[in-house]
Structures are given as structure tokens and as C-alpha cells.
Amino acid sequence: LENPQNGEKFRLENVTCIRDLNLSPSAVRDRQLKRLYPELEELKMPELDEAPRILIGLDYAELIAAREVRKTRNGPLLQRTLLGWTVTGRVVMRSDTVEHSTEVNFLHASDLWSTEQFGCKYQFDAPFSPEDRKSEDILNSEVYHDGTRWVAPLLRRDRDQPFPPSRQMAKKRAVAFENRMKKSERQGDNPSLSEMTKAKMAKMISDGHFRKLTAEEASQEPENTWYLPLMAVTNQNKPSKVRLVLDAAARSHGMSLNDSLMQGPQNTNSLIGVLCRWRENRIALTSDVVAMFSQIVMDPRDRPSLRFLWRDDRCGGDFDVYESPVLIFGAACSPSIATYCYRRTATELGDDDPLVKRAVIEDSYVDDLMTGTETVAEAVQLMEKLSATLRRGGFELGPWTSNSPAVLSQLQPADRNEEDFCVGKSDDQRALGVVWKPDLDVLTYRVHVPPETATKRSVMSTVMSVFDPIGYLTGWLLNGKLLLQQLWRHDLTWDDEIPEGLNEEWQKWTDELRRIHELRLPRHLFNNRRATAVQLHVLCDASERGFAAVLYYRW
């Protein structure tokens, strides 16, 4: 390798060569950078608007280590290395605001056909990491019930470490967010993003999820003060609704709030385990915890770390300072804290009823509750006890769904939901999801029509969008994964159309995809009878292209 500025050359040993790294060029062009940050012109850096072709790791750390660092005004760092100057850090452009909620998965293509990807590897109870043990000690010693709700701290790695300044970063993002709302108004969107955001903001304040600080409170900035950018996340399937999120991953001076937080022990149940237990019950019950994270109060010591800027209808002037007095969605430790408080409600605030404990601890997946009983009387009693127990912990359950009209008739209209239930994620945006139809007590699938143009990107996106936790579609899905394997053997970029020879296979696969919703699978495993003795029979087979197993209940 040669430094383009001084001509110094370096030799790399044991280099691995592949045909294509499949990396995209930077979204920010050199000319844009130089216009925003004149310091780049002074360094006379060559323009390299192309995709990276070499990855240099820590084996050659001396080549990429910073020998000199220069700051830009509210922008990236300029670092001189033995290979020349580099531009590192975040550049806030107008396009940086979030338009829609998107689930991003970074994975190797081989994960699509590895055994561990579909959950057949034995998941033993791995010992806690030192961070998990530290997090559990904090949860056990510092979480308490104030008589109404649980109060919890953030799981800080080092509570004594001060935070760098973050207000300017949050202000820049707030201005960009305002511009996005104004653009929505100019475009004549109905409702506009501005209208939805302001209405949601008013509700969050009235519900106690956001609080405006007084001028005196805002002027006090302890060492753990952190300003979070406020984002409005929309769902393409629900264009008239918006969710306000505080961005805990936003970085200032090379750090984000999430960098200072431990994730905590992950006690979320296996979805397939919850589903299998749910299908054993003759009478099925489902509900969900309303705004689960927001029902947990933040320890007053940590509230300065959850500040954000907002100025409502004012077109100019200073921003008002707000904070979240409750646990926020998006903080690295939030799922662990929420699960801990939810389960502790059953063990400490319940009536020591084993069915209630089982429903909360074993029959819940994040904020979805999927349980059941054998009789109507048991179902009604379980719903009443669950609602009462969780209410003591500050958690409210939403409307109940059941396959039993007799059970639903015992509830007030506002407490029952007779619509289809989306299994696993009630707000799932994937192209294909599992749906329970309680009136028929069957499981089926929801589908969207795949994209018209078949590219490497769209094929992978469609195959990855399949949400089939029970595994009924394994045989059909295998063909999609095999097609992906073949695509990987061709020298294609992400947006190249797939070869003609593979397009016929793709069309056949997507024709079947369009018919998936016709499947009707019984939700109850024992055909509405009580099983006294149950056997499990497993059959498996393999070929050169794939292998699979199927499990049958026999009773």
C-alpha cells in the first residue's frame, strides 16, 4: 500500500482476496464534505468516491492508528495515519432523519442455512457474563416498588464517568426534524407529520411519559446530563399513526448513551416455546401489556440522561428542555429492565397463584401474553387474577382475545378484542407473518405481493421477510434459501437482476408465496380434547441439498 500524499509504501502479508466485498460507496460525496468542512481542502485529500476494496484489520493496527487528530466544526474528525488522512465520524445531512421504522439485520448469507439460525441448537443455560452479573446486582439492589409502580435505574457501566456535551448534537437533529415536519406540511400530507407529532407529543405529556423542565431545572446540568434526539417513526402500513422515539444510539464526541449502558441479562422467553405451550390449551387467551416500558419510572438520578429538545409551535428562538421520567424505548438496557420488573410483579405482588406466575414468567413474549386453560371458568378466573396482579405492578393489560365466545361474553366490550391476532409481533411489518383467527381457532399466514423486479436485493429481502416461528413452511422456504445460495455463486451486485435461468425458479416460488394465506392450521394440538398421555415422534431426513425434521404429537 502507498500513502498518496508522501509516497511511502507498506507491505501487507497474509492477505485474503475475494471477488467482491459487496460494500457501497459512502452516502456523502467528497464534494459535499469539502463544502461543509473547508478543513478538508487544506489537507488536499484526493477524491475517492468509490466503494472500499481493501479492509485492514488490527493485524496492521500501526497503519491505521491516528498519529494526529484535527476537529471540524460540529463534524467528523480528521485523523492522520501512516496511509494518509482519514475522515471519521458522523456527518448530519438532511437525509439522516428516519422516515419509516426499519428492521436491519447484519448477517452472513450463510446464516440463512445454518442450523443455529432456525433454533435447533441446544440452548443450555450459559453462565452470566461479568456485565450480566453486575446488571443483576443493580436490578436486585436498586429496583423498588413505590406503592404504585416500579422504579429502576439505568444500567450504567460506570456511574462515575461524566458524559461529554451532547446538546449541540441534539439541537442539530431537532432542527432537521422541524424541517422534515415543514416539508410534510408543504406537500399537503393529510394528516401531516407535524400534526401527528404534535398530537402524539401532547398525549405523551398528558400520560406522564414526557415532562417539560422549568428554566431553573433546565439550567442545572449534572455530569450525567445527556440530550437525546427526538424522532418520529412512521409505519407504512399505518400512515396515520406516529411513534415518538428518543434516539439512544445518537453519538456526540464519539459516544452515545447506549455506549455507557450495559444490556443486562436477556430473560426473554423463546417464542417457539411460548407458542407450543399456548397450543396445548383448549381455550386460548391473548393480551398485551399497554406501553410496557413507559409503566416503569426512572430513578430520579438518571432522568438528566433522558433529556431532549422541543419547541412546539414556535418557529424560532430557544428550544424548551424536556425529559422522560419513564423508561424509554431504544435504550440498550430497557428490555432487560422491563422483563425484570414484569416478572417480579408476579413473584412479589401476586397471590402466590402458580397459574398466574406461569402465565407471566413462561407464557409471555416481550409484551405479548399468550396463555390458556381447559375450561371457561378457569379462563375467566385467570384473566381476572392476571389483570389484578399486573395492575399492582403498574402494568395494564389491553383487550383480551379468545377462541371461546363464552369467555368473551364474560368481559366488558372494551376489554375484548375479536380481531385476528398477529403472532409474535402485533405491529409486524414483515411481508409474511403468522396470524391467529380466533373465531375459527386456526393459524394462517398474512402475505404481501413480492416486488415485481427480481434483483439480488429484493430476492434476499423477500426470503428474509418470512416469519414462520412454528416451522410449517420449512419445506417451501428451503427452496427460497437454495435459490439464494445459487445467487451467491453469480457475480452480481445487490441491484442486478437475477439470471434468466434462476428467474423461472423465482417465479414458481413467489407464485406459491401468494397462496400461503390459503393455509389453515389448527391452533389447538389435541382437536379440542383433553390429552391424558402424549408421545412425541420425530422423523428426519437429509440429502445433498438440505435436511429437515418434523415432530408429531401422538395422544
DRENLUM-528390 format. One line per 10 residues: number of its first residue (from 1); for each residue x, z, y of C-alpha. Coordinates in pm, 1 decimal, decimal comma, always signed. Each point is the difference from the previous one (the first is absolute). Layout:
BEGIN
NUM	X Z Y; ...
END
This chain:
BEGIN
1	+0,0 +0,0 +0,0; +116,3 -76,5 +353,6; -71,7 +181,6 +324,4; -133,1 -284,6 +224,2; +133,3 +164,2 +314,8; +363,8 +75,4 -86,7; +50,5 -207,4 -316,7; +105,6 +296,9 -215,0; -68,7 -67,2 -369,6; -99,6 +233,8 -284,7
11	-11,9 -60,4 -375,0; -289,7 +127,3 -214,0; +46,6 +56,8 -372,6; -257,7 +11,7 -282,5; -265,3 -189,1 +195,7; -326,7 -83,9 -176,2; -144,2 -343,6 +81,8; -364,9 -98,6 -33,4; -184,0 -315,0 +100,6; -217,5 +151,7 +274,3
21	-40,0 +349,2 +150,3; -358,2 -82,7 +105,0; +51,2 +173,2 +333,9; -167,6 -117,4 +319,9; +170,3 -49,0 +335,0; -47,2 +271,9 +257,4; -340,1 -16,2 +170,3; +177,9 +39,4 +336,3; +207,6 -298,1 +108,6; +341,1 +29,2 +166,0
31	-129,4 -150,5 +322,3; -277,6 +260,0 +13,9; +251,8 +278,2 -54,8; +234,1 -125,6 +270,2; -288,8 -33,7 +244,3; -109,1 +359,0 -70,7; +349,7 +149,8 -16,8; +259,4 -167,2 +229,4; +272,1 +212,4 -164,3; +1,6 -252,2 -287,0
41	+115,6 -277,2 +232,5; +304,7 +205,4 +96,8; +107,5 +23,0 -365,5; -25,3 -379,4 -45,7; -153,6 +37,6 -342,7; -61,8 -329,4 -185,6; -361,4 -99,0 -61,4; -89,0 +37,6 -368,6; -373,3 -58,8 -32,6; +4,5 -44,5 -374,6
51	-72,3 +201,6 -312,5; +270,9 +238,1 -129,0; +215,9 -150,6 -274,0; +231,5 +292,7 -76,8; -79,5 +365,1 -70,6; +291,5 +241,6 +48,1; -37,6 +341,2 -160,7; +183,5 +330,3 +12,5; +282,2 -135,8 -215,8; +122,4 -147,3 +328,9
61	-122,6 +270,8 +234,9; +312,1 -36,5 +212,6; -112,3 -352,8 +99,0; -342,1 +101,1 +126,2; +79,9 +344,5 +143,3; -48,3 +25,3 +377,2; +331,5 +11,1 +191,4; -171,0 -1,9 +339,5; -363,2 +55,2 +103,6; -172,0 -115,3 +319,0
71	-358,7 +80,0 +99,2; -249,8 -240,3 +151,7; -283,8 +101,0 +227,6; -284,9 +113,6 -229,0; +118,9 -240,0 -266,9; +231,4 -42,5 -298,0; +352,4 +129,5 -41,5; +298,0 -234,4 +22,2; +264,0 +92,1 -257,6; +347,2 -150,6 -33,6
81	+122,8 -31,8 -358,1; +303,5 -167,6 -154,9; -221,1 -306,1 -52,1; -116,8 -12,8 +361,9; -284,4 +137,4 +209,4; -336,2 +82,2 -160,0; -343,0 +67,4 +149,0; -174,3 +293,0 -171,6; -331,7 +172,0 +64,4; -355,9 -65,7 +104,2
91	-105,6 -260,7 +254,5; -356,8 +56,7 +125,1; -174,9 -332,9 +47,8; -364,4 -71,9 +72,1; -52,7 -88,4 -363,4; +105,1 +349,3 -115,2; -352,3 +142,9 +20,9; -190,8 +30,3 -324,8; -289,8 -243,2 -36,1; -130,8 +93,4 -343,1
101	+68,6 +260,7 -263,8; +241,0 -151,8 -248,7; +142,7 +139,1 -319,5; +362,8 -107,7 -34,8; +175,5 +28,6 -335,4; +375,0 -50,3 -22,3; +72,8 -81,1 -362,5; +201,1 -216,0 -230,4; -193,7 -282,1 -158,0; +101,3 +137,1 -339,1
111	-211,9 +310,0 +72,1; -305,7 -213,9 -64,9; +82,6 -19,8 -369,6; +187,2 +325,6 -60,5; -164,8 +262,6 -219,2; +40,4 +268,5 +263,1; -203,2 -200,6 +250,3; -324,3 +36,0 -196,2; +47,7 +362,6 -94,2; +82,0 +5,8 -370,8
121	+324,0 +192,6 +45,8; -27,7 +366,6 -93,0; -33,0 +193,0 +324,4; +148,3 +336,5 -89,2; +1,2 +284,5 +249,7; +324,4 -69,5 +180,1; +164,9 +303,1 +161,6; -50,4 +37,1 +373,4; +274,7 -125,8 +224,3; +161,8 +256,6 +234,4
131	-216,9 -140,0 +281,7; -313,4 +37,7 -211,2; +88,4 +361,5 -76,3; +65,9 +66,2 +367,5; -332,6 -164,9 +92,6; -188,0 +204,0 -259,0; +155,5 +321,4 +133,2; -118,0 -92,3 +350,8; -351,0 -80,4 -124,9; -27,1 +322,3 -199,0
141	+131,5 +222,4 +277,1; -129,6 -160,1 +321,2; -336,7 -159,9 -81,0; -289,4 +238,9 +60,8; -378,7 -2,8 +33,8; -127,8 +111,3 +340,6; -348,9 +81,6 -126,1; -127,5 -351,8 +58,6; +274,0 -250,4 -76,7; +352,3 -25,1 -134,7
151	+289,9 +18,5 +247,0; +320,9 -176,0 -103,6; +340,3 -84,8 +151,8; +181,5 -332,0 -12,6; +254,7 -8,3 -281,0; +307,5 -20,8 +223,1; +337,4 -54,7 -163,4; +170,6 +206,2 +269,8; -223,9 +191,8 +236,4; +293,7 +81,2 +228,6
161	+91,4 -364,3 +60,5; -117,0 -115,4 +347,7; -169,3 -338,6 +40,4; +142,8 -274,6 +223,3; -212,7 -127,1 +291,6; -294,3 -212,2 -112,3; -237,7 -23,5 +296,5; +138,4 -331,3 +128,8; -41,9 -159,6 -341,2; -358,9 +125,0 -21,6
171	-71,8 -115,1 +357,2; +125,6 -350,8 -72,7; -220,7 -18,5 -307,3; -296,7 +140,7 +196,1; +34,0 -275,0 +263,4; +17,0 -263,3 -275,4; -314,2 +149,7 -156,7; -181,6 -17,5 +334,6; +98,2 -365,3 +36,1; -139,0 -69,8 -344,6
181	-332,1 +162,4 +95,9; -15,4 -203,8 +322,2; +65,4 -318,0 -195,6; -291,2 +82,1 -230,7; -226,6 +40,4 +304,2; +113,9 -332,3 +150,0; -70,5 -176,3 -328,1; -356,8 +128,0 +7,2; +23,6 +187,3 -330,6; -322,7 +180,5 -83,1
191	+57,7 +282,7 -33,5; +336,6 -15,5 +172,0; +295,5 +200,0 -124,6; -16,4 +198,5 +322,6; -364,0 +99,5 -57,8; +62,4 +101,5 -360,5; +314,7 +195,2 +86,8; -159,8 +193,2 +285,7; -305,1 +86,1 -208,8; +218,4 +114,6 -288,3
201	+222,4 +195,6 +237,3; -302,8 +184,8 +141,9; -114,2 +87,8 -352,4; +346,3 +121,5 -103,5; +7,6 +227,5 +304,5; -352,3 +133,7 -58,6; +81,4 +62,4 -368,6; +307,6 +199,3 +98,9; +248,8 -244,5 -153,5; +162,0 -80,1 +337,6
211	+44,1 +229,7 +301,0; +99,0 -78,4 +358,4; +270,4 +231,6 +133,7; -18,0 +159,6 +341,7; +269,3 -94,0 +251,8; +170,1 +335,0 -60,8; -5,7 -44,6 -378,9; +130,9 -354,9 +26,6; +290,4 +109,9 +220,6; +125,7 +233,1 -272,3
221	+205,9 -193,4 -251,7; +159,2 +213,7 -270,9; +287,4 -139,9 -205,7; -236,5 -132,9 -267,4; -205,0 -209,0 +245,4; -64,9 -350,1 -133,2; -221,6 -273,3 +145,9; -172,9 -225,0 -253,2; -132,8 -348,1 +85,0; -378,5 -28,5 -34,8
231	-112,7 -301,7 -203,3; -341,3 -150,5 -70,7; -20,0 -130,9 -355,9; -278,7 -242,5 -80,9; -130,4 -128,6 -330,1; -79,9 -370,0 -33,1; -288,6 +91,7 -231,4; -144,0 +240,5 +260,6; +72,8 -160,6 +338,2; -229,6 +235,3 +193,4
241	+190,5 +313,6 -105,1; +338,2 +131,4 +109,5; +221,6 +283,4 -120,0; +237,0 +177,0 +239,3; +337,1 +83,2 -152,5; +305,5 +177,5 +140,1; +312,2 -191,2 -104,3; +232,8 +258,8 -156,0; +244,4 -275,2 -101,2; +68,5 -111,1 +359,6
251	+365,3 +45,1 +91,2; +167,1 +128,0 +314,8; +377,9 +37,2 +31,6; +35,1 -100,0 -363,9; -245,2 +258,7 -134,5; -367,6 +27,7 -91,3; -216,5 +305,9 -57,5; -17,3 -88,0 -370,3; +380,0 +11,5 -18,8; -16,7 +373,5 +73,8
261	-269,6 +70,5 -260,6; +18,9 +65,1 -371,8; -252,4 -183,8 -213,9; -85,8 +309,9 -200,0; -101,8 +19,9 -367,5; -224,0 -286,6 -107,7; -289,0 +153,3 -192,2; -239,2 -295,1 +18,2; -177,5 -56,9 -329,8; +45,5 -316,9 -201,4
271	-289,0 -231,9 +83,2; -29,5 -118,1 -359,5; -22,7 +363,6 -113,6; -277,2 +75,2 +250,1; -188,8 -313,6 -106,8; +26,3 +74,2 -372,1; -133,3 +354,4 +44,4; -277,5 -127,5 +227,7; -112,2 -249,6 -262,8; -40,7 +271,9 -264,0
281	-297,3 +154,6 +183,5; -353,9 -120,7 -62,5; -98,5 +78,3 +359,4; +255,6 -126,0 +251,1; +47,0 +145,5 +348,3; +213,0 -127,1 +287,2; +55,1 +113,0 +356,4; +285,4 +13,7 +247,4; +146,8 +250,7 +242,2; -90,8 -93,3 +357,3
291	+312,5 -44,5 +218,5; +206,1 +205,9 -243,8; +322,8 +22,6 +202,6; -181,2 +86,9 +322,2; -156,4 +309,5 -156,5; +342,2 +169,6 -15,9; +111,8 +173,9 +319,6; +361,2 -44,3 +111,1; +213,6 +306,2 +53,5; +20,4 +47,2 +380,8
301	+382,2 -15,4 -23,5; -16,2 -363,3 -115,2; -265,5 -136,1 +234,7; +257,2 -108,8 +263,4; +128,4 -241,5 -267,0; -338,8 -174,3 -7,6; -37,1 -103,9 +364,3; -106,3 -342,6 +127,2; -80,3 -178,1 +327,8; -338,8 -132,6 +111,5
311	-164,4 -67,4 +337,9; -349,0 -115,9 -96,5; -158,8 -221,6 +270,8; +275,8 +33,5 +259,7; +182,2 -328,3 +58,0; +315,1 +162,4 +132,7; +165,9 +327,7 +78,1; +143,0 +257,5 -231,8; -117,4 +38,4 -355,8; -176,1 +315,9 -109,5
321	+160,1 +193,3 -284,6; -202,4 +71,4 -313,2; +84,7 +166,9 -327,0; -147,6 +15,5 -346,8; -86,9 +357,9 -99,6; -64,5 -117,9 -356,7; +200,5 -165,9 -276,3; +48,6 -370,4 +76,5; -23,6 -302,7 -226,0; +340,1 -165,6 -36,8
331	+233,8 +300,0 +10,6; +225,2 +0,6 -306,7; -108,1 +348,8 -105,2; -375,5 -36,9 +65,4; -110,1 -99,4 -355,3; +191,2 +290,6 -154,5; -140,1 +252,9 +248,6; -356,6 -130,3 -37,7; +10,3 +10,4 -381,3; +148,5 +350,9 +6,7
341	-273,7 +136,8 +228,9; -275,8 -182,8 -190,6; +106,7 +143,5 -335,9; +64,3 +346,3 +137,7; -359,3 +2,5 +122,0; -119,6 -18,3 -360,5; +238,7 +263,4 -132,5; -34,3 +256,0 +280,6; -335,4 -58,1 +171,6; -218,9 -95,0 -297,0
351	-203,8 +219,3 -231,4; +251,0 -39,2 -283,4; -223,4 -265,0 -156,3; +210,9 -208,8 -244,5; -214,8 -312,6 +55,0; +52,7 +17,1 +375,7; +374,5 +49,1 -44,1; +21,6 -291,2 -242,2; -195,6 -229,6 +233,0; +226,2 +78,5 +296,9
361	+333,4 +15,0 -181,8; -44,4 -262,2 -275,2; -289,7 -226,3 +105,1; +117,4 -86,1 +352,4; +210,6 -294,0 +111,7; +123,7 +60,9 +356,5; -332,0 +50,3 +184,6; -226,6 -155,3 -266,7; -182,3 +234,4 -238,2; -103,4 -155,8 -332,6
371	-150,2 +246,3 -246,0; -308,9 +46,1 -214,4; -202,8 +202,8 -250,0; -221,0 -43,1 -306,2; -332,2 +118,0 +147,3; -192,4 -30,5 +325,6; -11,9 +377,4 +47,7; +378,9 +26,4 -40,2; +52,3 -284,6 +246,3; -217,5 +155,4 +270,7
381	+168,2 +337,2 -44,0; +349,7 -153,7 +10,5; -75,1 -191,8 +321,2; -131,2 +313,7 +170,1; +299,4 +210,5 -104,6; +252,6 -268,5 +95,2; -151,8 -47,9 +345,0; -11,7 +376,3 +62,3; +355,9 +61,5 -122,3; +159,9 -283,1 +195,2
391	-194,4 +92,6 +312,8; +171,3 +340,8 -6,2; +331,2 -185,0 +30,2; -128,3 -211,4 +289,0; -57,6 -310,2 -213,0; -333,2 -182,9 +13,2; -110,4 -232,7 -275,5; -170,6 -327,1 +86,8; -314,8 -134,2 -168,4; -14,9 +14,3 -379,4
401	-30,1 -300,8 -230,5; -137,1 +34,5 -353,6; -134,4 -215,3 -280,8; -282,7 +250,4 -46,4; -312,0 -45,0 +217,9; -104,8 +351,7 -107,2; +318,5 +141,6 +154,2; -36,0 -197,9 +322,7; -362,2 +112,4 +35,2; +124,7 +359,0 +34,8
411	+198,6 -91,9 +313,7; -102,4 -50,7 +360,7; +2,8 -370,2 +104,1; +306,6 +57,2 +219,6; +188,8 +148,0 -296,3; -43,0 -290,8 -240,0; +160,0 -341,8 -9,4; -161,5 -268,2 -211,9; +246,3 -278,4 +83,3; +275,2 -132,9 -228,4
421	+314,3 +212,7 -18,6; +345,1 -160,4 +36,8; +226,0 +167,9 -252,9; +332,1 +138,5 +121,3; -25,6 -102,3 +365,2; -325,8 +5,5 +191,1; +149,6 -220,2 +275,1; +201,3 -231,7 -220,4; +100,3 -333,0 +152,9; +142,1 -153,1 -314,7
431	-145,8 -327,6 -115,9; -124,8 +148,4 -321,0; -115,7 +356,3 -60,9; -187,6 +205,1 -258,6; -359,6 +79,8 +91,9; -240,7 +244,4 -164,8; -368,5 -95,8 +13,6; -173,9 +336,0 -51,8; -350,0 -143,5 -46,6; +123,2 -193,6 -307,1
441	+282,8 +245,6 -77,8; +244,7 -287,2 -47,8; +343,8 -85,9 +133,1; +59,2 -343,6 +144,1; +240,9 -170,6 +237,9; -18,8 -114,2 +357,1; +175,4 -326,4 +78,5; +93,3 -209,9 +298,0; +64,7 -371,6 -22,7; +377,0 -64,1 -24,5
451	+176,3 -202,2 +273,0; -43,9 -376,0 -10,2; +372,0 -80,8 +25,3; +211,4 +120,8 -292,0; +344,8 +105,2 +122,5; +245,7 +240,3 -153,1; -116,2 +258,4 +255,5; -375,2 -47,4 -55,0; +33,0 -2,1 -379,8; +194,4 +325,3 -0,7
461	-236,5 +156,5 +253,5; -304,6 -90,8 -212,6; +148,2 +123,9 -328,1; +119,4 +321,4 +167,2; -345,2 +58,3 +150,1; -156,4 +67,2 -340,7; -110,1 +364,5 -16,4; -71,3 +73,4 -365,0; +96,2 +361,8 -77,9; -194,5 +7,6 -328,9
471	+171,3 -313,3 -132,8; -296,4 -211,6 -114,0; +149,4 -306,3 +170,8; +344,7 +32,6 -159,1; -28,5 -313,2 -215,7; -111,5 -215,6 +290,2; +244,9 +158,2 +243,4; +288,0 -71,0 -239,6; -44,5 -373,5 +62,4; +32,0 +57,7 +373,7
481	+322,1 +194,7 -48,8; +140,8 -267,0 -229,3; -76,0 -257,8 +268,2; +194,3 +211,7 +248,7; +295,8 +8,6 -238,5; -0,5 -377,3 -11,0; -15,8 -22,3 +379,4; +307,6 +220,7 +27,1; +195,9 -252,6 -206,4; -63,1 -270,3 +261,3
491	+200,4 -20,8 +319,7; -296,5 +70,5 +231,4; -25,5 +170,9 +334,4; -294,5 +231,4 +58,8; -211,3 -266,5 +171,2; +79,1 -295,7 -226,1; -297,3 -131,3 -196,7; +30,6 +56,8 -373,4; +105,4 -294,1 -222,6; -268,6 -234,3 -128,0
501	+65,6 +103,9 -360,2; -83,8 +363,9 +79,3; -291,6 -77,0 +228,0; -226,8 -83,2 -295,8; +70,1 +341,5 -154,3; -65,4 +163,5 +337,0; -334,3 -175,4 +41,1; -108,4 +111,3 -347,0; +100,7 +360,2 +77,2; -183,1 +5,7 +333,9
511	-310,4 -158,6 -156,9; -13,0 +301,8 -230,5; +69,8 +229,7 +296,2; -317,8 -123,9 +167,5; -199,9 +107,9 -308,6; +143,0 +349,8 -38,8; -298,6 +152,2 +180,7; -220,6 -112,0 -291,6; +156,5 +264,2 -226,5; -217,3 +303,9 -73,7
521	+175,1 +287,8 -175,7; -170,5 +327,4 -97,3; +122,3 +289,7 +210,4; -91,1 +262,0 -263,3; +224,4 -20,7 -305,0; -248,6 +138,7 -250,9; -316,2 -203,6 +70,3; -190,5 +292,4 +148,9; +46,0 +216,2 -307,0; +188,7 +324,2 -37,6
531	+316,3 -57,2 -203,5; +85,7 +281,5 -239,9; +319,1 -144,9 -148,2; +210,8 -269,1 +162,7; +286,1 -205,6 -143,1; +238,4 -224,1 +192,1; +109,6 -327,3 -162,4; +281,6 -201,5 +157,9; +78,9 -361,5 -88,9; +298,1 -185,9 +142,0
541	+171,7 -333,8 -37,2; +281,5 -194,4 +162,2; +130,6 -353,7 +34,2; +292,7 -159,9 +177,6; -203,2 -21,7 +320,8; -165,2 +339,5 +15,0; -130,6 +306,6 -174,4; -310,5 +214,1 +32,6; -192,2 +287,4 -152,2; -368,8 +87,3 -17,1
551	-147,5 +344,1 -60,7; -340,2 +61,4 -158,0; -208,6 +315,4 -13,9; -171,1 +59,8 -333,1; -263,6 +270,4 -31,0
END
